[in-house]
Amino acid sequence: MTHLRKETLILLTKNKTMNYVKTLPEDERKKLIKECQIESAELINEFKKKVEQLQREKLEKLKAERLEREDKEEHIAKKVS
């Protein structure tokens, strides 16, 4: 179970959301659930995009740090020679 799903289950339980949904008339409940399914798919896609962006940024930062370290090592090696 993903972290996002665990968090969702906790929120549903603590906020008693399902108790509220169960009190709705069936047609309204079905409409609400369908809207939530559409929105949740969109939110999951947004979340995945953000995670990918963060991973790219982290990778770029690591590459920049590695290049900087290599440049420093080259500079030190030239001084020593």
MIZA-993456 format. One line per field, with one value per atom (N, C-alpha, C): residue number from 1; residue in three letters; atom name; y, z, x. Coordinates in nm, 2 decimals. Atoms other than C-alpha are relative to their C-alpha. Example, Ala and Ser with C-alpha at 12.3 -4.5 7.8 and 13.67 -1.06 7.14 Angstrom:
BEGIN
pos <- c(1_1_1_2_2_2) .
code <- c(ala_ala_ala_ser_ser_ser) .
site <- c(N_CA_C_N_CA_C) .
north <- c(-0.12_-0.45_0.12_-0.11_-0.11_0.11) .
up <- c(0.00_0.78_0.00_0.00_0.71_0.08) .
east <- c(0.09_1.23_0.09_-0.09_1.37_-0.08) .
// end
This chain:
BEGIN
pos <- c(1_1_1_2_2_2_3_3_3_4_4_4_5_5_5_6_6_6_7_7_7_8_8_8_9_9_9_10_10_10_11_11_11_12_12_12_13_13_13_14_14_14_15_15_15_16_16_16_17_17_17_18_18_18_19_19_19_20_20_20_21_21_21_22_22_22_23_23_23_24_24_24_25_25_25_26_26_26_27_27_27_28_28_28_29_29_29_30_30_30_31_31_31_32_32_32_33_33_33_34_34_34_35_35_35_36_36_36_37_37_37_38_38_38_39_39_39_40_40_40_41_41_41_42_42_42_43_43_43_44_44_44_45_45_45_46_46_46_47_47_47_48_48_48_49_49_49_50_50_50_51_51_51_52_52_52_53_53_53_54_54_54_55_55_55_56_56_56_57_57_57_58_58_58_59_59_59_60_60_60_61_61_61_62_62_62_63_63_63_64_64_64_65_65_65_66_66_66_67_67_67_68_68_68_69_69_69_70_70_70_71_71_71_72_72_72_73_73_73_74_74_74_75_75_75_76_76_76_77_77_77_78_78_78_79_79_79_80_80_80_81_81_81) .
code <- c(met_met_met_thr_thr_thr_his_his_his_leu_leu_leu_arg_arg_arg_lys_lys_lys_glu_glu_glu_thr_thr_thr_leu_leu_leu_ile_ile_ile_leu_leu_leu_leu_leu_leu_thr_thr_thr_lys_lys_lys_asn_asn_asn_lys_lys_lys_thr_thr_thr_met_met_met_asn_asn_asn_tyr_tyr_tyr_val_val_val_lys_lys_lys_thr_thr_thr_leu_leu_leu_pro_pro_pro_glu_glu_glu_asp_asp_asp_glu_glu_glu_arg_arg_arg_lys_lys_lys_lys_lys_lys_leu_leu_leu_ile_ile_ile_lys_lys_lys_glu_glu_glu_cys_cys_cys_gln_gln_gln_ile_ile_ile_glu_glu_glu_ser_ser_ser_ala_ala_ala_glu_glu_glu_leu_leu_leu_ile_ile_ile_asn_asn_asn_glu_glu_glu_phe_phe_phe_lys_lys_lys_lys_lys_lys_lys_lys_lys_val_val_val_glu_glu_glu_gln_gln_gln_leu_leu_leu_gln_gln_gln_arg_arg_arg_glu_glu_glu_lys_lys_lys_leu_leu_leu_glu_glu_glu_lys_lys_lys_leu_leu_leu_lys_lys_lys_ala_ala_ala_glu_glu_glu_arg_arg_arg_leu_leu_leu_glu_glu_glu_arg_arg_arg_glu_glu_glu_asp_asp_asp_lys_lys_lys_glu_glu_glu_glu_glu_glu_his_his_his_ile_ile_ile_ala_ala_ala_lys_lys_lys_lys_lys_lys_val_val_val_ser_ser_ser) .
site <- c(N_CA_C_N_CA_C_N_CA_C_N_CA_C_N_CA_C_N_CA_C_N_CA_C_N_CA_C_N_CA_C_N_CA_C_N_CA_C_N_CA_C_N_CA_C_N_CA_C_N_CA_C_N_CA_C_N_CA_C_N_CA_C_N_CA_C_N_CA_C_N_CA_C_N_CA_C_N_CA_C_N_CA_C_N_CA_C_N_CA_C_N_CA_C_N_CA_C_N_CA_C_N_CA_C_N_CA_C_N_CA_C_N_CA_C_N_CA_C_N_CA_C_N_CA_C_N_CA_C_N_CA_C_N_CA_C_N_CA_C_N_CA_C_N_CA_C_N_CA_C_N_CA_C_N_CA_C_N_CA_C_N_CA_C_N_CA_C_N_CA_C_N_CA_C_N_CA_C_N_CA_C_N_CA_C_N_CA_C_N_CA_C_N_CA_C_N_CA_C_N_CA_C_N_CA_C_N_CA_C_N_CA_C_N_CA_C_N_CA_C_N_CA_C_N_CA_C_N_CA_C_N_CA_C_N_CA_C_N_CA_C_N_CA_C_N_CA_C_N_CA_C_N_CA_C_N_CA_C_N_CA_C_N_CA_C_N_CA_C_N_CA_C_N_CA_C_N_CA_C_N_CA_C) .
north <- c(-0.12_0.00_0.12_-0.12_0.33_0.10_-0.10_0.62_0.08_-0.08_0.82_-0.07_0.08_0.54_-0.01_0.01_0.50_0.14_-0.14_0.88_0.02_-0.01_0.87_-0.08_0.08_0.59_0.06_-0.07_0.77_0.11_-0.11_1.08_-0.04_0.05_0.89_-0.05_0.05_0.72_0.11_-0.10_1.02_0.10_-0.10_1.26_-0.06_0.07_1.00_0.03_-0.03_1.07_-0.11_0.11_0.73_0.00_-0.01_0.77_0.10_-0.11_1.09_-0.05_0.04_0.94_-0.11_0.11_0.64_0.06_-0.06_0.88_0.07_-0.06_1.03_-0.09_0.08_0.92_-0.07_0.08_0.65_0.08_-0.07_0.87_0.11_-0.10_1.15_-0.06_0.07_0.90_-0.04_0.05_0.75_0.12_-0.12_1.10_0.05_-0.05_1.20_-0.09_0.10_0.88_0.01_-0.02_0.92_0.12_-0.13_1.28_-0.02_0.02_1.17_-0.09_0.09_0.89_0.08_-0.08_1.14_0.10_-0.09_1.39_-0.07_0.07_1.13_-0.04_0.04_1.01_0.13_-0.13_1.38_0.03_-0.03_1.42_-0.10_0.10_1.10_0.04_-0.04_1.22_0.12_-0.12_1.55_-0.04_0.05_1.38_-0.07_0.07_1.15_0.10_-0.10_1.45_0.08_-0.07_1.64_-0.09_0.09_1.34_-0.01_0.01_1.30_0.13_-0.13_1.67_0.01_-0.01_1.65_-0.09_0.09_1.35_0.06_-0.06_1.53_0.11_-0.11_1.84_-0.06_0.06_1.62_-0.06_0.06_1.44_0.11_-0.11_1.77_0.06_-0.05_1.90_-0.09_0.09_1.59_0.00_-0.01_1.62_0.12_-0.12_1.98_-0.01_0.01_1.90_-0.09_0.09_1.61_0.08_-0.07_1.84_0.10_-0.10_2.11_-0.07_0.07_1.85_-0.04_0.04_1.72_0.12_-0.12_2.07_0.04_-0.04_2.14_-0.10_0.10_1.81_0.02_-0.03_1.90_0.12_-0.13_2.25_-0.04_0.04_2.09_-0.08_0.08_1.84_0.08_-0.09_2.12_0.07_-0.07_2.31_-0.09_0.09_2.01_-0.04_0.03_1.93_0.10) .
up <- c(0.00_0.00_0.00_0.01_-0.10_0.12_-0.11_0.14_-0.02_0.03_-0.04_0.03_-0.03_0.00_0.15_-0.15_0.37_0.06_-0.04_0.42_-0.03_0.04_0.24_0.09_-0.09_0.45_0.14_-0.13_0.77_0.00_0.01_0.66_-0.01_0.01_0.56_0.14_-0.13_0.90_0.11_-0.10_1.12_-0.03_0.03_0.94_-0.02_0.01_0.93_-0.14_0.13_0.56_-0.05_0.05_0.47_0.07_-0.07_0.74_-0.06_0.06_0.58_-0.14_0.13_0.23_0.00_-0.02_0.35_0.03_-0.03_0.46_-0.12_0.12_0.12_-0.08_0.09_-0.12_-0.11_0.09_-0.36_-0.13_0.13_-0.68_0.03_-0.04_-0.50_0.04_-0.04_-0.35_-0.13_0.13_-0.70_-0.07_0.07_-0.85_0.07_-0.07_-0.57_-0.01_0.01_-0.59_-0.14_0.14_-0.97_-0.01_0.00_-0.93_0.08_-0.08_-0.66_-0.08_0.08_-0.89_-0.11_0.11_-1.17_0.06_-0.07_-0.93_0.05_-0.06_-0.76_-0.11_0.11_-1.10_-0.04_0.03_-1.17_0.10_-0.11_-0.83_0.00_0.00_-0.86_-0.12_0.11_-1.20_0.03_-0.04_-1.06_0.10_-0.10_-0.77_-0.06_0.07_-1.00_-0.07_0.07_-1.21_0.09_-0.10_-0.90_0.05_-0.05_-0.78_-0.11_0.11_-1.12_-0.01_0.01_-1.13_0.12_-0.12_-0.78_-0.02_0.03_-0.89_-0.10_0.10_-1.20_0.06_-0.07_-0.99_0.09_-0.09_-0.74_-0.08_0.09_-1.02_-0.06_0.05_-1.17_0.10_-0.11_-0.84_0.03_-0.03_-0.78_-0.11_0.11_-1.13_0.01_-0.01_-1.07_0.11_-0.11_-0.73_-0.04_0.04_-0.89_-0.09_0.09_-1.17_0.08_-0.08_-0.91_0.07_-0.08_-0.70_-0.10_0.09_-1.01_-0.04_0.04_-1.11_0.11_-0.11_-0.76_0.01_0.00_-0.77_-0.11_0.11_-1.11_0.04_-0.04_-0.98_0.10_-0.10_-0.68_-0.06_0.06_-0.89_-0.08_0.08_-1.12_0.09_-0.10_-0.81_0.05_-0.05_-0.68_-0.10_0.10_-1.01_-0.04) .
east <- c(0.09_0.00_0.09_-0.08_0.14_-0.02_0.01_0.20_-0.13_0.12_-0.07_-0.13_0.12_-0.33_-0.02_0.00_-0.24_-0.06_0.05_-0.29_-0.14_0.14_-0.62_-0.09_0.08_-0.75_-0.01_0.00_-0.65_-0.09_0.08_-0.82_-0.15_0.14_-1.14_-0.05_0.04_-1.14_-0.02_0.00_-1.06_-0.11_0.10_-1.30_-0.14_0.13_-1.58_-0.07_0.05_-1.62_-0.09_0.09_-1.76_-0.13_0.12_-2.02_-0.10_0.07_-2.13_-0.05_0.04_-2.13_-0.11_0.10_-2.34_-0.14_0.13_-2.61_-0.06_0.05_-2.65_-0.09_0.08_-2.92_0.09_-0.09_-2.79_0.04_-0.04_-2.80_0.11_-0.10_-2.61_0.13_-0.12_-2.37_0.08_-0.07_-2.29_0.06_-0.06_-2.24_0.12_-0.11_-2.01_0.12_-0.11_-1.80_0.06_-0.05_-1.77_0.09_-0.08_-1.65_0.13_-0.12_-1.40_0.10_-0.08_-1.27_0.08_-0.06_-1.20_0.10_-0.09_-1.04_0.12_-0.11_-0.83_0.10_-0.09_-0.69_0.09_-0.08_-0.59_0.10_-0.10_-0.43_0.11_-0.10_-0.24_0.10_-0.09_-0.10_0.08_-0.07_-0.01_0.11_-0.10_0.17_0.12_-0.10_0.36_0.09_-0.08_0.47_0.09_-0.08_0.59_0.12_-0.11_0.79_0.10_-0.10_0.95_0.08_-0.07_1.04_0.10_-0.09_1.19_0.12_-0.11_1.39_0.10_-0.09_1.52_0.08_-0.07_1.61_0.11_-0.10_1.80_0.11_-0.10_1.98_0.09_-0.07_2.08_0.09_-0.09_2.21_0.11_-0.11_2.41_0.11_-0.09_2.56_0.09_-0.07_2.65_0.10_-0.09_2.81_0.12_-0.11_3.01_0.10_-0.09_3.14_0.08_-0.07_3.23_0.12_-0.10_3.42_0.11_-0.10_3.60_0.09_-0.08_3.70_0.10_-0.09_3.84_0.11_-0.10_4.03_0.10_-0.09_4.18_0.09_-0.08_4.28_0.10_-0.09_4.44_0.12_-0.10_4.62_0.10_-0.09_4.76_0.09_-0.08_4.88_0.12_-0.10_5.07_0.10_-0.10_5.23_0.10) .
// end
